Amino acid sequence: MVNKNFKLIISLTVLMMFMSTAVFAQRGGVLGGSSSNSASKTEQHTLRVNLDPSDADLFINGDRYSSRRIQLDEGRYSVRVTAAGYQDYNAQINLNRDQTLNINLQPIQYSIRINANVPDPVVFVNNTRQNGSRFSLSPGNYVIRVEAPGFQVLTRRINVTGNRVFNVSLVPDTGFVSIDVPDSLRDFRVSIGDVSYNRNQLENIALSPGSYVLRMDIGGLVGTVQFDIASDERLEIEPIMTFQFDSEED
């Protein structure tokens, strides 16, 4: 009888252990370890990026994106935008909801100086007058116009790729006339148009292009000659006095 009871106790013990194991498994337990819930998934958000210029390159955490609508996990990101001829854009964003970024890149500005052979020239860029001969321009092609009183207008195309100094040489918008009067002549007066000149003023008289009349009075004898002067032309005039007598017939 002793042996029979012993076997029965063992059987009951094994059965109870089996039942306990089944209940534990149904409740989500793990044998040999503690129970835990599965890790919660990271929430994602939509990042929309509007760029100007629209063909700029977009980088997020160093990775280039061609799409402007991006699904990202919630978190902190670095945003970089680049485009040729524009300053780079860099920013940090904390993405904790759907967001839209409007990014307008600023054009790169280069220092431009016009170095002319005349003081205080007036400079136009694409027909817009500049405030002085030093200004800033974005990269690209431009037409500059340089003006100065008494000089021909200079027009030039320039390509701006960096800080530059452009040297320009304006051509005088005048001609020059010299009047060769013999030293032996003392009593004379010379005028061109309404302006009179003395002996010391007869070389390199500056005139605007056009037609003029030279008048010379020598001792009461007056002679005139008409001449034309072109821009940047140098003309020498040597007056020759001739006498003409009118005879009267009976």
Beta strands, then each sheet from edge to edge (+ up, - down):
strand 1: 44-52
strand 2: 57-60
strand 3: 63-65
strand 4: 69-73
strand 5: 75-82
strand 6: 89-95
strand 7: 99-104
strand 8: 110-116
strand 9: 122-125
strand 10: 128-129
strand 11: 134-137
strand 12: 140-147
strand 13: 154-160
strand 14: 164-168
strand 15: 175-179
strand 16: 188-192
strand 17: 195-197
strand 18: 205-207
strand 19: 210-218
strand 20: 221-229
strand 21: 234-237
sheet 1: 4+ 1- 7-
sheet 2: 3+ 2- 5+ 6-
sheet 3: 11+ 8- 14-
sheet 4: 10+ 9- 12+ 13-
sheet 5: 18+ 15- 21-
sheet 6: 17+ 16- 19+ 20-
end
